[in-house]
Amino acid sequence: MQCDMCGKEDYLLRTLIEGTELTVCKACARFGKVLGNYRPEVKQKQQEVKKQKPQVPAIEIILLVREDYAQLIKQKREQLNLTQEEFAKKLNEKHSFLQNIEAGKHMPSIELARKLEKTLGIVLIQEHKELHEGNINQQKSGVMTLGDIIKLKKK
């Protein structure tokens, strides 16, 4: 097992540190009151076996507004023979705000982009898949320790 504070693989002790019971190595036990030896339960050993399976990298899907949104909106609005004022009333948005969007000064939010897609019959939102590998230390054991968090904060 790993120490909850430093992540070191060592003999562990149950220790009360700042009001929290942690399983820590002998070196980290000096920061609190030792309650006794740590005896892992059978359930924890079974969980460790499950953690040793190869981890599949997490895939996150992000919704993004297309880069050429301003041109698409303006072209389609003109094809429908709508003025900016009429278009703003139809969408229940401010004229000046839509004028800035068409000029490319403001990017529409995902909600507004969906509203524009529905009204104009165009596609403005794209899905972007992002692969997350994770922290090297976290992949070794599958558990993030306090030491890992400190290392992340220092970066």
C-alpha distance (Angstrom), angle and dihedral (degrees) to the residues before:
residue distance angle dihedral
M1 . . .
Q2 3.78 . .
C3 3.79 129.2 .
D4 3.83 110.6 -106.0
M5 3.81 91.5 -137.2
C6 3.80 107.6 39.6
G7 3.83 103.2 12.5
K8 3.81 93.4 -125.4
E9 3.82 117.2 154.3
D10 3.81 102.3 -125.0
Y11 3.78 146.0 116.0
L12 3.81 105.2 -57.6
L13 3.79 133.4 -140.6
R14 3.80 128.7 -161.4
T15 3.81 103.4 -119.2
L16 3.80 134.7 178.2
I17 3.82 106.9 -135.6
E18 3.82 118.4 176.7
G19 3.80 91.8 -24.2
T20 3.81 96.1 -47.6
E21 3.78 126.0 105.1
L22 3.80 109.1 -131.8
T23 3.79 134.8 172.2
V24 3.78 104.7 -126.2
C25 3.81 140.2 164.0
K26 3.81 122.8 -103.8
A27 3.81 91.8 -95.7
C28 3.82 94.0 54.0
A29 3.83 93.3 41.5
R30 3.82 88.9 77.5
F31 3.84 88.7 74.5
G32 3.80 92.6 67.2
K33 3.79 147.9 9.7
V34 3.83 116.1 -63.3
L35 3.81 111.2 -129.2
G36 3.80 97.3 -177.6
N37 3.78 145.1 -72.0
Y38 3.77 119.6 -38.8
R39 3.79 114.0 -116.7
P40 3.78 113.1 -173.8
E41 3.77 114.8 -138.3
V42 3.79 123.2 -127.7
K43 3.81 90.5 -108.6
Q44 3.80 91.2 58.4
K45 3.80 91.4 51.1
Q46 3.80 90.0 52.6
Q47 3.79 90.1 49.8
E48 3.82 90.4 52.0
V49 3.80 90.0 55.1
K50 3.80 89.4 52.8
K51 3.82 91.0 49.2
Q52 3.79 91.6 56.4
K53 3.80 91.2 68.4
P54 3.80 112.4 105.7
Q55 3.76 110.9 -87.3
V56 3.77 118.7 -126.0
P57 3.80 112.1 -136.3
A58 3.80 112.4 -109.9
I59 3.80 117.0 -111.7
E60 3.79 117.1 -151.3
I61 3.79 121.1 -164.4
I62 3.80 113.8 -146.8
L63 3.80 124.2 -169.1
L64 3.82 113.5 -137.6
V65 3.79 133.4 -179.5
R66 3.81 112.9 -121.3
E67 3.80 116.9 -102.0
D68 3.81 93.7 -125.2
Y69 3.83 93.2 52.5
A70 3.83 94.2 123.8
Q71 3.82 94.4 56.9
L72 3.81 93.4 44.3
I73 3.81 93.8 50.9
K74 3.80 93.9 46.4
Q75 3.83 94.5 46.5
K76 3.79 93.9 48.4
R77 3.83 93.1 45.3
E78 3.80 89.6 51.9
Q79 3.82 91.0 47.3
L80 3.82 88.4 55.5
N81 3.84 89.0 50.4
L82 3.82 93.1 -123.2
T83 3.78 124.7 147.3
Q84 3.78 118.4 -136.3
E85 3.82 90.0 -107.0
E86 3.81 93.0 52.1
F87 3.79 91.1 45.1
A88 3.83 91.1 50.4
K89 3.81 91.3 51.6
K90 3.80 91.0 48.2
L91 3.82 90.9 53.4
N92 3.81 93.8 38.7
E93 3.82 90.5 -125.3
K94 3.80 132.6 124.8
H95 3.79 115.9 -86.3
S96 3.82 93.3 -133.3
F97 3.80 91.7 51.4
L98 3.82 93.0 52.8
Q99 3.81 89.5 44.4
N100 3.84 89.0 57.2
I101 3.80 91.2 47.2
E102 3.82 91.5 52.0
A103 3.80 89.1 48.2
G104 3.82 90.1 52.9
K105 3.81 93.7 -117.7
H106 3.83 94.0 117.7
M107 3.78 128.4 34.2
P108 3.81 112.8 -140.2
S109 3.78 118.7 -118.8
I110 3.80 118.2 -112.3
E111 3.83 90.0 -102.2
L112 3.81 92.9 51.9
A113 3.81 90.7 43.3
R114 3.81 89.2 55.1
K115 3.81 89.5 49.7
L116 3.83 90.1 50.1
E117 3.81 91.4 47.7
K118 3.78 91.5 52.4
T119 3.81 95.0 45.8
L120 3.81 97.5 43.0
G121 3.81 99.8 31.8
I122 3.82 94.4 -126.1
V123 3.80 135.2 121.8
L124 3.82 114.9 -113.9
I125 3.81 102.6 152.7
Q126 3.80 122.1 76.6
E127 3.79 128.3 -172.5
H128 3.79 116.4 -126.5
K129 3.81 119.7 -166.1
E130 3.79 116.6 -148.1
L131 3.79 123.6 -167.6
H132 3.82 118.1 -143.0
E133 3.79 115.3 -159.9
G134 3.81 96.3 -179.1
N135 3.80 132.1 -145.3
I136 3.84 117.4 -41.0
N137 3.81 92.5 -131.8
Q138 3.78 90.8 47.7
Q139 3.82 91.9 52.7
K140 3.81 92.5 53.9
S141 3.78 96.2 61.3
G142 3.80 103.9 6.2
V143 3.82 89.5 -127.4
M144 3.79 126.0 99.6
T145 3.81 113.4 -141.8
L146 3.79 129.9 -158.9
G147 3.80 87.1 -104.2
D148 3.82 90.2 58.1
I149 3.82 90.2 51.9
I150 3.81 91.4 50.9
K151 3.82 90.4 50.4
L152 3.82 90.2 50.9
K153 3.81 92.2 50.3
K154 3.83 91.4 51.1
K155 3.82 90.9 56.3
